Amino acid sequence: MDRVRFMYTLRVKILLVITSWIAGVKSTPANTQQEVVGERQPPNPEAIAELKAGKRTEANAAWWGFNPEDSTAALQAAIRSGARRVVVPKMPAPWVVDKIELESNQEIFFEAGTEVVAKKGAFRGKTDSLFTAWNKQNIRLIGPGAILRMHRADYAAPPYEKAEWRHVLALRGCTNVLVEGLTLAESGGDGIYLGAGRNGEPNCDIVIRNVTCENNYRQGISVITAKNLLIESVVLRGTGGTPPAAGIDFEPNHASELLVNCVLRNCLIENNQGLGILFYLANLNASSEPVSVRIENCVTRGSNARSLEVTTGNDPQAAVRGVIEVVGCRFEEPGRAGILVRSKPAGGLRLILADCVFADPEAKPITAAPIAFMSLSGDTQPVGGVRFDNVLVVDKVVRRPIAWGDPGLVCLQDVTGKITVRNPEGETVFNVDESLLAEWFPCPPIARLPIRKLDESSLKEVLSLQTGQEPTLPAHRLRQQAVYAFWAGESEVVRFELLAEGVGQSRSGSIRAEITDLGGKQVRQLALPLGKPTAVEFFSSKAGCYLLAASAGVDTVRLLKSSHPVAIVAPRDTIRFFCTAGSFWLYVPAHERLGLGVGGDGEVERVSVELSDPQGKVLWQAENLPSLEWIVLPAQSTPQIVQLRLARPTQGILEDVRVVIRGVAPILLLMPPR
């Protein structure tokens, strides 16, 4: 009897196993794994055939097989299978893959514990990303507890060519995308990159929720162009490798790109090498669609370089419009908690901070103030356009809540609202308005002088003051944008000699330059080899002013000889010298005021300056200037020529020197007038 019962029980068990196997073949759940050979898994052609026949809409990536050394073909085939839902199961080892391209109208579900890892030695292309979607729509990438990981350290060394675009996930011009629950880590670029489509299309209707972007090379998230973007309950931490190295960076590349209806909500941004939140909007301008971004209930903390920074273009044509709202946020970086508003004109983009807290826990903060404004060299418009609604500053030191740096020599204005400060002296409420700004940061008179444009008549008048032909020009070196102005009659040959010099060790190559008329029509292109004098000539087809402009960058250009009257001119209002001491001359027309600023480049790089009138009377003298200082000369009833002498400092070294000219045409004569 026992034997009969045993045999019956055995037959039942065998039957159940067979029945279960048959049922699995006919209706395998999407996450069912097949028999594993070692760590490899063979394909399931029956399940794939049923998917192709329309009997299934959901697929398991393991149906196409699994190879712990390289599962690229299997995962890509699953995504391209047409399944509406693809499950990537947790396997005994990570899914090791090369570049994967996403498809439209599909959900990819990564099981908890699943790892998709970049293949070692792959991703040699500078823009190779782990997952990429170009102009796709209706995508869902879901994976609570799953990890998409690259090998950041590998891409920073040979044989890899240095780059910053090897992202974990690159969405380019996509629509209706949800990314939820995933951890995106160790990229050679960004955790998530939201870039333009093939024809410049923005990303639209994108939701990134409950995601962690960790230890990426350039950014946690980069938002290049997006409309209707929600980033919610996301952690952005550990970015480091190449600038900006921010938690999140809103940075369009072109004026046609968008930041419209973008929301960052309930996010934690911590321990990034760069900024927590960065808005670099200088590539947008007045023709761009107005920006609309809201940062809500977010926290920045840890080693971020600063909590938040906003930079735009400055002049009316270069500055974008719109509004950025920062609401209910808390900023806690030790020594660096705070916001920097840079170059943003008072009349451009509006910035509103409401119900926010700056709580720097450091007893000796690195920044001058938790709220800082700064102009940039070349700015023409007042900086500002910011409102503070119920902002709290919690400090362990006694300092002003606002700081202002003004290399551009403009005014700070239209900064308003209420800031409460708690520090060791107690609590103080500051009502910020124009009167407080005037008290703390009085606008320098030079900032109110106009930046004059170069015109034919003023150049002819000034250059006609030059003496003789083929003068020996004083030693000087110009950096960045080096520009000289020549005056020539009709049908003349203008000859001159230039020396381009490298700065730094073992410099080689050349500097690009061009000759144009004052209207911008090109006469000639040049390549100036570093370290070797270059003789140049051109034919003046008409009488007038001609400009030689060289893009020197960190290197320098020097004019050695000229057959015609010549002067140094500023592209805008600023001339940049390098290791230059000597005398130059400025022409001040009657009834005009000259504003002159001179300075070095920090505590180490300094310069001394002296300005004198035609009779030799010293009008201004200053020694060892580490940064820009200035003077405004009163208008005179007759024209005058003043001499500017740059001299070596007695403290520090003479290297980078900036000369700013306001109120008159920005022209420096290289020779004393006759």
C-alpha positions in Angstrom: 0.0 0.0 0.0 2.8 2.3 0.9 4.5 1.6 -2.5 1.2 2.3 -4.4 0.8 5.6 -2.5 4.5 6.5 -3.2 4.1 5.8 -6.9 0.9 7.8 -7.1 2.4 10.8 -5.3 5.4 10.7 -7.6 3.2 10.6 -10.7 1.3 13.6 -9.4 4.4 15.6 -8.7 5.8 14.8 -12.2 2.5 15.8 -13.7 2.4 19.1 -11.8 5.9 20.0 -13.0 5.0 19.2 -16.6 1.8 21.2 -16.4 3.6 24.1 -14.8 6.2 24.1 -17.5 3.6 24.0 -20.3 1.7 26.9 -18.7 5.0 28.9 -18.4 5.7 28.5 -22.1 2.2 29.6 -23.1 1.9 32.5 -20.7 5.3 33.3 -19.2 5.0 36.4 -17.0 7.2 39.2 -18.2 9.7 38.7 -15.4 10.1 34.9 -15.7 13.7 33.8 -16.1 14.8 30.8 -18.1 17.3 28.1 -17.2 20.7 29.7 -16.6 23.8 28.0 -18.0 26.4 29.2 -15.6 25.6 32.9 -15.7 24.6 32.8 -19.3 21.0 32.3 -20.4 19.9 31.1 -23.8 17.1 32.9 -25.8 13.5 31.9 -25.6 12.4 31.7 -29.3 8.9 30.6 -28.4 8.2 33.6 -26.3 9.7 35.9 -28.9 7.5 34.3 -31.6 4.4 34.9 -29.5 5.3 38.5 -29.1 5.8 39.0 -32.8 2.5 37.2 -33.5 0.7 39.7 -31.3 -0.1 37.2 -28.5 1.9 39.3 -26.1 2.4 43.0 -25.6 4.9 42.6 -22.7 8.4 41.2 -23.1 11.2 40.0 -20.9 14.6 41.2 -22.0 16.1 37.8 -21.0 14.0 36.1 -23.7 16.7 37.3 -26.1 19.4 35.7 -23.9 21.8 37.0 -21.3 25.6 37.1 -21.4 27.3 38.5 -18.4 30.2 39.7 -20.6 28.0 41.6 -23.1 24.2 41.6 -23.3 24.0 44.6 -25.7 22.4 42.7 -28.5 19.8 41.1 -26.3 18.7 44.3 -24.5 18.7 46.3 -27.8 16.6 43.6 -29.5 14.1 43.6 -26.6 13.7 47.4 -26.9 13.3 47.1 -30.7 10.9 44.2 -30.5 7.8 46.4 -30.6 6.7 45.3 -27.1 4.8 48.0 -25.3 6.5 47.0 -22.0 9.9 45.5 -21.6 11.0 44.1 -18.3 14.7 44.0 -17.5 15.0 41.3 -14.8 17.5 41.1 -12.0 20.0 38.5 -13.2 22.8 36.8 -11.3 25.2 39.4 -12.8 24.8 42.9 -14.2 23.6 43.6 -17.7 26.8 44.7 -19.3 26.0 46.7 -22.5 27.4 49.1 -25.0 25.4 52.0 -26.4 21.6 51.4 -26.2 19.0 53.4 -28.3 15.5 53.8 -26.9 12.3 53.6 -28.9 9.0 55.4 -28.9 5.7 54.1 -27.2 7.4 51.9 -24.7 7.8 51.3 -21.0 11.0 49.7 -19.8 10.7 48.4 -16.3 13.9 47.5 -14.4 13.4 45.1 -11.6 14.6 46.1 -8.1 18.2 45.1 -7.8 18.8 45.1 -11.6 22.1 46.7 -12.7 22.8 47.8 -16.2 26.5 48.6 -16.5 28.5 50.1 -19.3 30.8 47.7 -21.0 34.5 48.2 -20.1 36.6 49.5 -23.0 33.5 50.7 -24.9 32.1 54.2 -25.2 35.2 55.5 -27.1 33.2 58.1 -28.9 33.1 61.5 -27.2 29.3 61.5 -27.2 28.6 57.8 -26.6 25.9 57.5 -23.9 24.6 54.4 -22.1 20.9 55.1 -23.1 20.0 57.6 -25.9 16.7 58.8 -27.4 16.6 61.1 -30.4 13.2 62.7 -31.2 11.2 59.9 -29.5 7.9 60.1 -27.7 5.9 58.2 -25.1 8.7 56.6 -23.1 8.6 55.3 -19.6 11.8 54.3 -17.8 10.8 52.8 -14.4 13.1 51.2 -11.9 12.8 51.6 -8.2 15.9 50.0 -6.7 17.6 49.6 -10.1 21.0 51.1 -11.2 22.3 52.3 -14.5 26.0 52.7 -14.1 29.0 53.7 -16.2 32.8 53.9 -15.4 33.6 57.5 -14.8 37.2 57.0 -13.8 38.0 55.1 -17.0 36.8 58.0 -19.3 39.2 60.5 -17.6 42.3 58.7 -18.8 43.8 57.2 -22.0 42.9 55.6 -24.3 39.8 57.7 -23.9 39.7 61.1 -25.5 38.8 63.7 -22.9 35.1 64.6 -23.2 32.1 65.6 -21.1 29.2 64.1 -23.1 29.2 60.4 -22.2 25.9 60.5 -20.4 24.0 57.8 -18.6 20.7 58.9 -20.2 20.5 61.4 -23.1 17.1 62.6 -24.2 17.3 64.8 -27.3 14.2 66.5 -28.6 11.8 63.9 -26.9 8.2 64.2 -25.9 6.2 62.7 -23.1 8.9 60.9 -21.1 8.8 59.6 -17.5 12.0 58.6 -15.7 11.2 57.2 -12.3 13.0 55.4 -9.5 16.3 54.8 -11.1 19.8 55.5 -9.9 22.0 56.9 -12.7 25.7 56.9 -11.7 29.3 57.2 -12.7 28.8 58.7 -16.2 31.5 60.3 -18.3 29.2 63.3 -18.6 25.7 63.8 -17.0 23.4 61.5 -15.2 20.6 62.9 -17.4 21.1 65.2 -20.4 18.1 67.0 -21.9 19.4 68.3 -25.2 18.0 69.5 -28.5 16.6 67.1 -31.2 17.9 66.6 -34.7 16.4 69.8 -35.9 16.7 71.7 -32.6 13.5 70.5 -31.1 13.1 70.9 -27.3 12.2 68.2 -24.9 8.5 68.5 -24.0 6.4 67.0 -21.2 9.2 65.4 -19.3 8.9 64.0 -15.7 11.9 62.9 -13.7 10.7 61.6 -10.3 12.3 59.7 -7.4 15.6 59.5 -9.2 19.2 59.6 -7.9 22.0 61.0 -10.0 25.2 60.1 -8.2 28.9 60.6 -8.9 28.6 61.8 -12.4 31.5 63.5 -14.2 30.0 66.9 -15.4 26.4 67.3 -14.0 23.8 65.4 -12.2 21.3 66.8 -14.7 21.8 69.2 -17.6 18.8 71.0 -18.9 19.7 72.4 -22.3 16.2 72.9 -23.8 12.9 71.8 -22.3 9.2 72.8 -22.1 6.9 71.4 -19.4 9.6 69.8 -17.3 9.0 68.4 -13.8 12.0 67.2 -11.7 10.6 66.0 -8.4 12.0 64.2 -5.4 15.3 63.8 -7.0 18.7 63.4 -5.3 21.7 65.0 -7.1 25.0 64.3 -5.4 28.7 63.7 -5.8 29.2 65.3 -9.2 32.9 65.9 -9.9 35.4 65.8 -12.8 34.9 68.6 -15.2 33.2 72.1 -14.9 30.6 73.1 -14.1 30.3 69.9 -12.0 26.9 71.1 -10.7 24.0 69.2 -9.2 21.8 70.6 -12.0 22.7 73.0 -14.7 20.1 75.0 -16.8 22.3 76.0 -19.7 20.9 76.5 -23.3 23.5 76.4 -26.1 21.5 78.6 -28.5 19.1 81.5 -28.4 16.4 79.4 -30.0 16.4 76.9 -27.1 13.8 76.9 -24.3 13.5 76.8 -20.6 9.7 77.1 -20.3 7.5 75.9 -17.5 10.4 74.0 -15.8 9.9 72.9 -12.2 12.4 71.5 -9.7 10.5 70.4 -6.6 11.4 68.6 -3.3 14.9 67.8 -4.4 18.1 67.2 -2.4 21.4 68.5 -4.0 24.5 67.8 -2.0 28.3 67.3 -2.1 28.9 68.4 -5.7 32.2 69.7 -6.8 30.6 72.7 -8.4 27.4 74.6 -7.7 24.2 73.1 -6.4 21.9 74.8 -8.9 23.3 76.7 -11.9 21.5 78.9 -14.4 23.9 79.9 -17.2 21.7 81.8 -19.6 24.2 83.9 -21.5 23.4 82.0 -24.7 19.8 83.2 -24.6 19.0 86.8 -25.5 16.1 89.2 -26.0 14.8 87.3 -29.0 14.6 84.0 -27.0 11.3 82.8 -25.6 11.1 84.1 -22.0 12.4 81.8 -19.3 9.9 80.4 -16.8 11.5 78.2 -14.0 10.3 77.5 -10.5 12.6 75.9 -7.8 10.4 74.8 -5.0 11.1 73.2 -1.5 14.6 72.1 -2.4 17.6 71.7 -0.2 21.3 72.2 -1.1 24.0 71.2 1.4 27.4 69.8 1.8 30.4 70.6 -0.3 28.6 72.3 -3.2 30.8 75.3 -4.4 27.7 77.5 -3.8 24.0 76.9 -3.5 22.7 78.8 -6.6 24.0 81.0 -9.4 22.3 82.9 -12.1 24.1 84.4 -15.1 22.6 86.1 -18.2 23.8 88.4 -20.9 23.8 92.1 -19.9 22.9 94.5 -22.6 19.3 94.9 -23.9 19.8 92.7 -26.9 21.8 90.1 -25.1 19.7 89.6 -22.0 16.9 87.1 -21.9 13.5 87.9 -20.4 11.2 85.9 -18.1 11.2 84.9 -14.5 12.9 82.4 -12.1 11.1 81.7 -8.8 12.9 80.1 -5.9 10.4 79.3 -3.2 10.6 77.6 0.2 14.2 76.4 -0.3 17.0 75.9 2.2 20.7 76.4 1.5 23.2 74.9 3.9 26.7 74.6 2.3 29.4 75.2 5.0 31.2 78.4 4.2 29.4 78.8 0.8 25.7 78.8 1.4 24.3 81.5 -0.8 23.3 82.8 -4.2 25.4 84.7 -6.8 23.6 86.8 -9.4 26.1 87.7 -12.1 25.7 90.2 -15.0 21.9 89.9 -15.0 20.5 93.4 -15.9 17.9 95.0 -13.8 15.6 95.3 -16.8 15.9 91.7 -18.0 15.0 88.3 -16.4 13.2 88.7 -13.0 14.5 86.6 -10.1 12.2 86.1 -7.0 13.3 84.4 -3.8 10.4 83.7 -1.4 10.3 82.0 2.0 13.9 80.8 1.6 16.6 80.2 4.2 20.3 80.7 3.9 21.8 78.8 6.9 25.6 78.7 6.6 26.9 76.5 9.5 30.5 77.6 9.1 31.9 80.0 11.7 34.3 81.4 9.1 32.4 81.6 5.8 34.4 81.7 2.5 31.9 83.9 0.7 31.6 87.6 1.6 27.8 87.4 2.0 25.1 84.8 1.4 23.5 87.0 -1.3 26.0 88.3 -3.9 25.8 90.3 -7.0 28.5 90.8 -9.6 29.0 92.6 -12.9 31.4 91.4 -15.6 33.9 93.3 -17.6 32.0 94.6 -20.7 28.6 95.0 -19.0 26.8 98.1 -19.9 23.5 97.8 -18.0 22.9 98.1 -14.2 22.8 94.7 -12.5 19.7 93.7 -10.4 16.1 92.9 -11.0 15.7 90.7 -7.9 13.0 90.6 -5.2 13.3 89.0 -1.7 10.0 88.0 -0.1 10.5 86.8 3.5 14.1 85.6 3.2 15.9 84.4 6.3 19.7 84.5 6.7 21.1 82.5 9.7 24.7 83.3 10.2 27.4 82.5 12.8 29.2 85.7 11.9 28.2 89.3 11.7 28.1 90.5 8.1 25.9 92.2 5.6 23.5 89.8 3.9 24.4 91.3 0.5 27.7 91.8 -1.3 28.4 93.6 -4.6 31.4 93.1 -6.9 31.7 95.5 -9.9 34.4 94.7 -12.4 32.1 96.0 -15.1 31.7 99.4 -13.5 27.9 99.5 -13.6 25.3 100.2 -10.9 23.3 97.8 -8.7 19.6 98.7 -8.7 16.1 97.3 -8.5 16.9 94.9 -5.7 14.0 95.0 -3.3 12.2 93.1 -0.5 12.7 91.9 3.1 15.6 90.0 4.5 15.8 88.9 8.1 19.3 88.2 9.5 19.9 86.1 12.7 23.5 86.2 13.9 25.4 86.5 17.2 24.2 90.1 17.6 20.5 89.1 17.4 17.9 89.5 14.7 17.7 92.4 12.2 15.2 93.0 9.5 16.5 94.8 6.4 14.0 96.4 4.1 15.9 96.4 0.8 15.3 99.3 -1.5 17.2 101.9 -3.5 18.1 103.9 -0.5 19.7 100.9 1.2 21.6 100.1 -2.0 22.8 103.7 -2.3 24.1 103.5 1.3 25.8 100.1 1.0 26.9 100.2 -2.6 27.0 103.8 -4.0 27.1 103.8 -7.8 30.5 105.1 -9.0 30.4 108.2 -11.3 32.3 106.3 -14.0 29.4 103.8 -14.2 27.1 106.7 -15.3 29.3 107.6 -18.2 28.5 106.3 -21.7 30.5 103.6 -23.5 31.4 105.4 -26.8 31.4 103.5 -30.1 34.3 103.9 -32.5 33.3 106.1 -35.4 35.1 107.4 -38.5 35.3 111.0 -37.5 36.7 110.5 -34.0 39.3 107.9 -35.2 40.4 110.3 -38.0 40.7 113.1 -35.6 42.7 111.2 -33.0 45.0 109.3 -35.5 45.8 112.5 -37.3 47.6 113.6 -34.1 50.3 110.9 -34.7 53.8 112.0 -35.6 55.9 111.0 -38.5 56.1 107.8 -40.5 57.4 104.4 -39.5 57.6 105.2 -35.8 59.3 103.0 -33.3 56.3 101.8 -31.2 56.6 101.2 -27.4 56.8 97.7 -26.0 53.4 96.4 -25.1 51.4 93.1 -25.2 47.7 92.8 -25.7 45.6 89.8 -24.6 42.2 88.4 -25.4 40.7 90.6 -28.2 43.6 92.8 -29.4 42.5 95.5 -31.8 44.5 98.2 -33.6 43.1 101.0 -35.8 45.0 102.4 -38.8 44.2 105.5 -40.9 45.0 105.3 -44.7 44.2 107.3 -47.7 42.7 105.9 -50.9 44.8 103.4 -52.9 47.7 103.2 -50.3 49.7 100.2 -49.2 49.7 99.8 -45.5 52.6 97.9 -44.0 53.1 96.7 -40.4 54.8 94.0 -38.4 53.2 92.0 -35.6 54.6 89.6 -33.0 52.4 87.0 -31.5 53.8 85.5 -28.3 52.7 82.5 -26.3 52.1 82.6 -22.5 53.3 79.6 -20.7 55.8 76.8 -21.4 56.4 75.3 -24.8 53.6 77.2 -26.5 53.2 76.7 -30.3 50.6 77.3 -32.9 49.2 80.6 -34.2 46.7 83.3 -33.5 43.9 84.1 -35.9 43.5 87.7 -37.0 41.6 89.7 -39.6 41.7 93.1 -41.2 38.4 94.9 -41.8 37.2 98.3 -42.7 35.2 100.1 -39.9 31.9 98.7 -41.3 33.1 95.2 -40.8 33.9 94.3 -44.4 36.8 91.8 -44.4 40.0 92.9 -46.2 42.3 90.1 -45.2 42.6 87.0 -42.9 45.8 86.3 -41.1 47.5 83.5 -39.1 50.2 84.9 -36.8 52.7 82.1 -35.7 53.7 82.3 -32.1 57.2 83.5 -31.4 58.0 84.9 -34.9 57.5 88.4 -36.2 55.1 88.6 -39.1 55.2 91.3 -41.8 51.8 92.2 -43.2 50.6 94.6 -45.9 47.2 95.4 -47.4 45.8 97.8 -50.0 43.3 100.5 -48.9 40.7 100.6 -51.6 39.2 103.7 -50.0 40.3 106.4 -47.6 39.3 105.6 -44.0 39.9 103.7 -40.9 40.9 100.0 -40.9 40.9 97.6 -38.0 43.3 94.8 -37.2 41.6 92.4 -34.7 43.5 89.4 -33.3 41.9 86.8 -31.0 44.8 86.3 -28.7 43.1 84.5 -25.9 45.6 83.7 -23.1 48.5 84.6 -25.5 49.5 88.1 -26.6 49.9 90.2 -29.7 52.3 93.2 -30.1 52.5 95.7 -33.0 56.2 96.3 -33.8 56.1 98.6 -36.8 53.5 100.6 -38.8 53.8 102.6 -42.0 50.6 104.6 -41.1 49.1 106.3 -38.0 47.9 103.6 -35.6 46.4 103.3 -32.1 45.1 100.6 -29.8 41.3 100.6 -29.5 38.9 98.8 -27.2 36.3 96.4 -28.8 33.9 97.9 -26.2 35.4 99.9 -23.3 38.2 97.6 -22.1 41.8 97.1 -23.2 43.7 94.2 -21.7 47.5 94.3 -21.4 50.0 91.7 -20.3 53.4 92.5 -18.7 53.2 96.0 -20.0 54.7 99.2 -18.5 55.0 102.4 -20.4 53.2 105.5 -21.6 50.1 105.9 -23.7 48.0 109.0 -24.6 44.2 109.7 -24.6 42.4 112.4 -26.5 39.6 114.1 -24.6 37.3 116.2 -26.8 36.0 119.6 -25.5 33.0 119.4 -23.2 33.5 115.6 -22.6 34.3 113.9 -19.4 36.9 111.1 -19.3 36.3 108.1 -17.1 39.4 106.0 -16.7 39.7 102.7 -14.7 42.9 100.8 -14.2 43.6 97.6 -12.2 45.5 94.4 -11.9 44.1 90.9 -11.5 44.0 90.0 -7.8 46.3 90.3 -4.9 49.3 89.0 -6.7 49.0 90.7 -10.1 49.1 94.4 -9.5 49.9 97.6 -11.4 50.8 101.2 -10.6 49.3 104.1 -12.6 49.8 107.8 -13.2 47.7 110.2 -15.2 49.0 113.7 -16.1 47.8 116.6 -18.2 49.7 118.2 -21.2 51.6 120.5 -18.7 52.8 117.5 -16.7 50.5 118.0 -13.8 49.6 114.7 -12.1 45.8 114.2 -12.2 45.8 110.8 -10.6 48.3 108.5 -9.1 47.9 105.1 -7.5 50.2 102.3 -6.6 49.9 98.5 -6.5 46.3 98.2 -7.7 45.1 94.6 -7.4 41.7 95.5 -8.9 40.0 98.2 -10.8 40.1 101.8 -9.5 39.0 104.8 -11.4 38.9 108.5 -11.9 36.5 110.9 -13.8 38.0 114.0 -15.2 35.7 117.1 -15.4 34.9 118.4 -18.9 37.1 121.2 -20.3 36.2 123.9 -22.8 39.0 122.9 -25.1 40.3 119.5 -26.2 43.2 118.0 -24.3 45.5 115.1 -24.4 46.4 113.2 -21.2 49.2 110.8 -20.7 48.6 107.4 -19.0 51.7 105.8 -17.6 51.5 102.1 -16.4 54.3 101.1 -14.1 55.6 98.0 -12.3 54.2 97.6 -8.8 56.4 97.7 -5.7 54.2 94.9 -4.3 53.2 91.8 -6.3 54.0 91.3 -10.0 53.1 93.0 -13.2 51.1 90.6 -15.4 47.4 91.1 -16.4 46.3 94.8 -16.5 42.9 96.1 -17.4 42.3 99.6 -18.7 38.7 100.8 -19.0 37.8 104.0 -21.0 34.3 105.6 -20.6 32.9 108.9 -21.8 35.2 109.3 -24.8 36.2 107.0 -27.7 38.2 104.1 -26.3 41.5 104.9 -28.2 45.0 104.8 -26.8 47.7 106.5 -28.9 51.1 104.6 -29.0 53.1 107.8 -29.6 52.9 111.3 -28.1 50.9 113.7 -30.3 52.8 116.3 -32.3 
